[in-house]
Amino acid sequence: MTLAPALIARFAAITGRAHALADPDMQAPFLTEWRDRWTGRAALVLRPADTAQVAAIVRLAAETRTALVPQGGNTGLVGGQIPDNSGDQIVVSLTRLSKIRAVDAPGQSITVEAGVTLKNVQTAADDAGLLFPLSLAAEDSATIGGNLSTNAGGTAVLAYGNARDLTLGLEVVLPSGDIWNGLRTLRKDNTGYDLKNLFIGAEGTLGLITAATLKLFPHPAARATLLAATLSPAAALAALGSLRANAPGTVTTFEIMPRFGLDLVLRADRQARDPLTAPSPWYVLAEISSQHEQGFAAAVESALAAILEAGHFTDATLATSGQQAAAFWHLREGMSEAQKIIGGSIKHDIAVPVASVPAFLDAALPAIAALVPGCRPVPFGHLGDGNLHFNISQPEGGDTAAFLTRRDDVNAAVFALVAKFGGSISAEHGIGIDKRALLPTVKSPVEIALMHQVKAMLDPLGIMNPGKVL
């Protein structure tokens, strides 16, 4: 079926024709996932200006049973923001909902619309003398609505939790077109079901998040960033335990990186520098934060010396400036992009219990090497919370297309090990299209049935991001 011109005109009238994109060239940036894994077609791309326009779009969609695909900054990695190829779906881009509605410094909260970029939320919080700790590589373009719809994690989960933990309240346009205003700033509200958590992580399948009230925190008075060499993930995990026990404050970040991944970044960016004198099989990037500056630096050095003396780290350096700390972070954040220079990659966003990370890697790395001889694994990520980006690059000199045909085999092997260790096939990127078929293999029939029941209750017409998650 193709949407009738009269119906397209009714939708366009809600936003005004300037913000109802029908031209294929103007639609193109909204129809392709940034890694080019998914491309769809749309009858329209609508760019509403406010919650009232979003509600009007949804009411018309409910009346006419028109499928809607919500989209934020289009930085998602599992295809949840991309329409199908029917050409009958309407993309609802929420980037024009870009107002900071309120900053409550005494109550340490901020209320923002869904289209505000993560970077702009961080800046608004900083302007108020506070911190919004959610941080990830795409923060310049990723929007809060998308972050919440995928329950984004990022680099500070260890100390502050993921997007769900940072949310006090939501405003949501329901599949009926009704607006649920749950923008509460309460820290305690024990009045029945916590409705906001239905929509966080639901990837737009239950409603469209249009605004959120988020938690803010005091800025640390002191912060230390270190990059260290270590011989193994087990040694890195031991270092994490020591740092937690002895650091003068909170360990806010603890990332692990393989040497091969670091070499890729150094190769891709000639301005990047290897910060340590000798190569090591693994590296740790960590940050410690404290509300107390006095004696902080000396205490960090003492804690680090104990780790070196125990042999958990073989070498380490502390950033002596913000510029040097940023250079350390560049090595970590450039790892995904740098993999492109050596061809195709099969990527996984998985989580296992923190204590199981070394055993998982000990099992997964040889299993993948046996399955795809010559492949080059690049496992890195958030050791502190058990979330690994278990990426596998093609063999050197191999055929990219042939390698990518092994995706299903590689996924099956990796996810079988994830299940063995009691982990998750999606730590922070969501399900979308990419992992939809896999969900029943990791969720019990009872869980899947409950999810279908919730979907059917809230979205009986099936118009909200159909074909995603379930």
Buried (B, 14 or more C-beta within 10 A) or exposed (E): EEBEEEBBEBBBEBBEEEBBBBEEEEBEEBBBBBEEBBEBBBBBBBBBBBBEBBBBBBBBBBEBEBBBBBBBBBBBBBBBBBBBEBEBBBBBBBBBBBBBBEBBEEBBBBBBBBBBBBBBBBBBBEEBEBBBBBBBBBBEBBBBBBBBBBBBBBBBBBBBBBBBBBBBBBBBBBBBBEBBEBBBBEEEEEEEEEEBEBBBBBBBBBBBBBBBBBBBBEBBEBBBBBBBBBBBBBBBBBBBBBBBEBBBBBBBBBBBBBBBBBEBBBEBBEEBEBBBEEEBBBBBBBBBBBEEEEEBEEBBBEBBEBBBEEEBBBBBBBBEEEEBBEBBBBBBBBBBEBBEEBBBBBBBBBBBEBEBBBBBBEBBBEBBBEBBEEBBBBBBBBBBBBBBBBBBBBBEEBEEEEBBEBEEEBBEBBBEBBBBBEBBBBBBBBBBBBBBEBBEEBBEEEEBEEBEEBBEEBBEBBBBBBBBBB
